[in-house]
Amino acid sequence: MRRTLLVIALVSALGSLALRPWSAEASTASASHTATCALSSYTLSGSFNRLGGTANFSLSATGSLCVGTSSSVVVNLGFTSVGSWSCDAGAAFGTGLITANNGPNQFVNASLVNVGGEYVVEVHALNGTLAGGQFTTLPIQCDLGQTQTTVGGTGTITFSA
């Protein structure tokens, strides 16, 4: 129940971020690519296990089937955990790039929360780039006690870049 409430709170917070009116600055020509995309694939690469500990890992995602001014997006982020990270729980901060198919690379900061294998990511930059998304995975190998070096799955991302 507590996990469900946390996920609902995080999704609500990201939803309000994604659905709020963007400032005039964010709608200028340098930030005119906006869409909601299905993440057709994403991969977390690192060393994940059930017991947790500090971790460094990367997130690579490709979004397609977009509704908006862009038809696809590529996200590449590197993360460092805040405290303990396992296949089922943790929080991390990172940096990297988000690139709409019809726009330039945008350098961004990112936050990632993992609750039971359900990830919520928020991406933001000073120039108006903003993104939020949710994706899920079933880290079965990790849950069985084995170290897992990649975790993948599907989800959605909404962005303005």
C-alpha atoms as a printed R data frame, in Angstrom:
    type eleno elety resid chain resno      x       y       z
1   ATOM     1    CA   MET     A     1  0.000   0.000   0.000
2   ATOM     2    CA   ARG     A     2  2.804   2.404   0.931
3   ATOM     3    CA   ARG     A     3  4.611   1.603  -2.337
4   ATOM     4    CA   THR     A     4  1.422   2.257  -4.335
5   ATOM     5    CA   LEU     A     5  0.871   5.607  -2.609
6   ATOM     6    CA   LEU     A     6  4.487   6.626  -3.305
7   ATOM     7    CA   VAL     A     7  4.164   5.722  -6.989
8   ATOM     8    CA   ILE     A     8  0.853   7.606  -7.231
9   ATOM     9    CA   ALA     A     9  2.419  10.667  -5.577
10  ATOM    10    CA   LEU     A    10  5.420  10.589  -7.932
11  ATOM    11    CA   VAL     A    11  3.276  10.113 -11.022
12  ATOM    12    CA   SER     A    12  0.967  12.935  -9.909
13  ATOM    13    CA   ALA     A    13  3.919  15.260  -9.356
14  ATOM    14    CA   LEU     A    14  5.397  14.455 -12.766
15  ATOM    15    CA   GLY     A    15  1.963  14.718 -14.367
16  ATOM    16    CA   SER     A    16  1.487  18.193 -12.982
17  ATOM    17    CA   LEU     A    17  4.943  19.119 -14.285
18  ATOM    18    CA   ALA     A    18  4.185  17.740 -17.736
19  ATOM    19    CA   LEU     A    19  0.703  19.232 -17.945
20  ATOM    20    CA   ARG     A    20  1.423  22.717 -16.603
21  ATOM    21    CA   PRO     A    21  1.466  25.569 -19.111
22  ATOM    22    CA   TRP     A    22  4.973  26.158 -20.387
23  ATOM    23    CA   SER     A    23  6.418  29.641 -20.181
24  ATOM    24    CA   ALA     A    24  6.851  31.789 -23.266
25  ATOM    25    CA   GLU     A    25 10.586  31.139 -22.982
26  ATOM    26    CA   ALA     A    26 10.003  27.392 -23.331
27  ATOM    27    CA   SER     A    27  7.917  27.895 -26.467
28  ATOM    28    CA   THR     A    28 10.531  29.841 -28.438
29  ATOM    29    CA   ALA     A    29 12.156  28.385 -31.539
30  ATOM    30    CA   SER     A    30 14.954  26.843 -29.435
31  ATOM    31    CA   ALA     A    31 12.375  24.782 -27.492
32  ATOM    32    CA   SER     A    32  9.633  24.068 -29.983
33  ATOM    33    CA   HIS     A    33  9.678  20.266 -30.081
34  ATOM    34    CA   THR     A    34  7.010  18.775 -27.834
35  ATOM    35    CA   ALA     A    35  5.587  15.260 -27.817
36  ATOM    36    CA   THR     A    36  4.439  12.278 -25.806
37  ATOM    37    CA   CYS     A    37  6.117   9.092 -26.968
38  ATOM    38    CA   ALA     A    38  5.937   5.405 -26.211
39  ATOM    39    CA   LEU     A    39  9.367   4.232 -25.089
40  ATOM    40    CA   SER     A    40  9.703   1.361 -27.506
41  ATOM    41    CA   SER     A    41 12.798   0.287 -25.625
42  ATOM    42    CA   TYR     A    42 14.931   1.344 -22.719
43  ATOM    43    CA   THR     A    43 17.946  -0.214 -21.077
44  ATOM    44    CA   LEU     A    44 19.490   0.417 -17.686
45  ATOM    45    CA   SER     A    45 23.127  -0.712 -17.754
46  ATOM    46    CA   GLY     A    46 25.110  -1.186 -14.562
47  ATOM    47    CA   SER     A    47 25.384  -3.744 -11.805
48  ATOM    48    CA   PHE     A    48 22.064  -4.416 -10.104
49  ATOM    49    CA   ASN     A    49 21.335  -6.829  -7.278
50  ATOM    50    CA   ARG     A    50 18.651  -7.497  -4.720
51  ATOM    51    CA   LEU     A    51 20.666  -6.384  -1.672
52  ATOM    52    CA   GLY     A    52 21.429  -2.881  -2.907
53  ATOM    53    CA   GLY     A    53 24.306  -0.518  -2.319
54  ATOM    54    CA   THR     A    54 25.557   2.586  -4.089
55  ATOM    55    CA   ALA     A    55 25.494   2.276  -7.856
56  ATOM    56    CA   ASN     A    56 26.441   4.068 -11.054
57  ATOM    57    CA   PHE     A    57 24.465   3.168 -14.155
58  ATOM    58    CA   SER     A    58 23.188   4.517 -17.453
59  ATOM    59    CA   LEU     A    59 19.751   4.814 -19.018
60  ATOM    60    CA   SER     A    60 19.351   4.618 -22.789
61  ATOM    61    CA   ALA     A    61 15.870   4.944 -24.268
62  ATOM    62    CA   THR     A    62 14.320   5.305 -27.693
63  ATOM    63    CA   GLY     A    63 10.824   6.735 -27.922
64  ATOM    64    CA   SER     A    64  8.626   6.421 -30.973
65  ATOM    65    CA   LEU     A    65  4.907   6.387 -31.747
66  ATOM    66    CA   CYS     A    66  4.839  10.031 -30.679
67  ATOM    67    CA   VAL     A    67  1.952  12.479 -30.575
68  ATOM    68    CA   GLY     A    68  3.149  16.073 -30.988
69  ATOM    69    CA   THR     A    69  5.671  17.976 -33.082
70  ATOM    70    CA   SER     A    70  8.358  15.258 -32.966
71  ATOM    71    CA   SER     A    71  8.078  11.715 -34.243
72  ATOM    72    CA   SER     A    72 10.766  10.203 -31.991
73  ATOM    73    CA   VAL     A    73 13.165  10.945 -29.143
74  ATOM    74    CA   VAL     A    74 16.430   9.466 -27.876
75  ATOM    75    CA   VAL     A    75 17.433   9.730 -24.204
76  ATOM    76    CA   ASN     A    76 20.930   8.928 -22.889
77  ATOM    77    CA   LEU     A    77 21.549   9.593 -19.185
78  ATOM    78    CA   GLY     A    78 24.188   8.593 -16.625
79  ATOM    79    CA   PHE     A    79 23.123   8.185 -12.970
80  ATOM    80    CA   THR     A    80 24.640   7.890  -9.498
81  ATOM    81    CA   SER     A    81 22.408   6.528  -6.760
82  ATOM    82    CA   VAL     A    82 21.454   8.528  -3.703
83  ATOM    83    CA   GLY     A    83 22.109   5.948  -1.004
84  ATOM    84    CA   SER     A    84 21.272   2.322  -1.638
85  ATOM    85    CA   TRP     A    85 20.049   1.157  -5.075
86  ATOM    86    CA   SER     A    86 18.675  -2.309  -5.817
87  ATOM    87    CA   CYS     A    87 16.630  -3.867  -8.585
88  ATOM    88    CA   ASP     A    88 13.473  -3.011  -6.612
89  ATOM    89    CA   ALA     A    89 14.129   0.333  -4.915
90  ATOM    90    CA   GLY     A    90 16.246   3.467  -4.941
91  ATOM    91    CA   ALA     A    91 16.700   7.031  -6.090
92  ATOM    92    CA   ALA     A    92 19.382   8.513  -8.330
93  ATOM    93    CA   PHE     A    93 20.492  11.771  -9.922
94  ATOM    94    CA   GLY     A    94 22.189  12.106 -13.287
95  ATOM    95    CA   THR     A    95 22.981  14.088 -16.411
96  ATOM    96    CA   GLY     A    96 22.963  13.434 -20.124
97  ATOM    97    CA   LEU     A    97 21.262  14.207 -23.411
98  ATOM    98    CA   ILE     A    98 17.717  14.180 -24.760
99  ATOM    99    CA   THR     A    99 17.312  14.551 -28.522
100 ATOM   100    CA   ALA     A   100 14.066  14.958 -30.446
101 ATOM   101    CA   ASN     A   101 14.328  13.652 -34.025
102 ATOM   102    CA   ASN     A   102 13.845  17.194 -35.370
103 ATOM   103    CA   GLY     A   103 15.941  19.081 -32.818
104 ATOM   104    CA   PRO     A   104 19.457  19.396 -31.415
105 ATOM   105    CA   ASN     A   105 20.910  17.502 -28.454
106 ATOM   106    CA   GLN     A   106 19.776  19.058 -25.172
107 ATOM   107    CA   PHE     A   107 22.041  18.666 -22.121
108 ATOM   108    CA   VAL     A   108 19.863  17.852 -19.091
109 ATOM   109    CA   ASN     A   109 19.880  16.954 -15.405
110 ATOM   110    CA   ALA     A   110 17.713  14.031 -14.343
111 ATOM   111    CA   SER     A   111 16.150  12.349 -11.316
112 ATOM   112    CA   LEU     A   112 15.105   8.694 -11.249
113 ATOM   113    CA   VAL     A   113 13.055   6.847  -8.624
114 ATOM   114    CA   ASN     A   114 12.630   3.064  -8.582
115 ATOM   115    CA   VAL     A   115  9.757   1.589  -6.563
116 ATOM   116    CA   GLY     A   116  9.312  -2.143  -7.037
117 ATOM   117    CA   GLY     A   117 10.758  -2.134 -10.565
118 ATOM   118    CA   GLU     A   118  8.562   0.790 -11.628
119 ATOM   119    CA   TYR     A   119 10.686   3.784 -12.615
120 ATOM   120    CA   VAL     A   120  9.710   7.452 -12.715
121 ATOM   121    CA   VAL     A   121 12.165   9.810 -14.418
122 ATOM   122    CA   GLU     A   122 12.197  13.607 -14.537
123 ATOM   123    CA   VAL     A   123 14.490  15.494 -16.914
124 ATOM   124    CA   HIS     A   124 15.147  19.233 -16.792
125 ATOM   125    CA   ALA     A   125 17.550  21.891 -18.104
126 ATOM   126    CA   LEU     A   126 18.020  25.634 -17.770
127 ATOM   127    CA   ASN     A   127 17.066  26.274 -21.406
128 ATOM   128    CA   GLY     A   128 13.498  25.029 -20.957
129 ATOM   129    CA   THR     A   129 13.963  21.336 -21.807
130 ATOM   130    CA   LEU     A   130 11.544  19.377 -19.660
131 ATOM   131    CA   ALA     A   131 10.559  15.742 -19.694
132 ATOM   132    CA   GLY     A   132  8.813  13.272 -17.458
133 ATOM   133    CA   GLY     A   133  8.128   9.620 -17.917
134 ATOM   134    CA   GLN     A   134  7.258   6.323 -16.359
135 ATOM   135    CA   PHE     A   135  8.379   2.863 -17.344
136 ATOM   136    CA   THR     A   136  8.265  -0.563 -15.780
137 ATOM   137    CA   THR     A   137 10.273  -3.738 -15.816
138 ATOM   138    CA   LEU     A   138 10.260  -7.105 -14.133
139 ATOM   139    CA   PRO     A   139 13.837  -7.609 -12.875
140 ATOM   140    CA   ILE     A   140 13.274 -11.354 -12.367
141 ATOM   141    CA   GLN     A   141 16.945 -12.392 -12.572
142 ATOM   142    CA   CYS     A   142 17.846  -9.730 -10.000
143 ATOM   143    CA   ASP     A   143 14.918 -10.648  -7.735
144 ATOM   144    CA   LEU     A   144 16.140 -14.250  -7.756
145 ATOM   145    CA   GLY     A   145 19.416 -13.070  -6.193
146 ATOM   146    CA   GLN     A   146 21.635 -12.896  -9.286
147 ATOM   147    CA   THR     A   147 23.565  -9.797 -10.334
148 ATOM   148    CA   GLN     A   148 21.959  -8.305 -13.425
149 ATOM   149    CA   THR     A   149 23.956  -5.977 -15.726
150 ATOM   150    CA   THR     A   150 21.062  -4.767 -17.884
151 ATOM   151    CA   VAL     A   151 17.396  -4.190 -17.140
152 ATOM   152    CA   GLY     A   152 14.993  -3.338 -19.950
153 ATOM   153    CA   GLY     A   153 11.360  -2.664 -20.625
154 ATOM   154    CA   THR     A   154  8.855  -0.198 -22.071
155 ATOM   155    CA   GLY     A   155  6.997   2.929 -20.982
156 ATOM   156    CA   THR     A   156  6.179   6.523 -21.972
157 ATOM   157    CA   ILE     A   157  7.899   9.908 -21.931
158 ATOM   158    CA   THR     A   158  6.520  13.430 -22.439
159 ATOM   159    CA   PHE     A   159  8.973  16.179 -23.368
160 ATOM   160    CA   SER     A   160  9.452  19.731 -24.542
161 ATOM   161    CA   ALA     A   161 12.888  20.419 -26.010
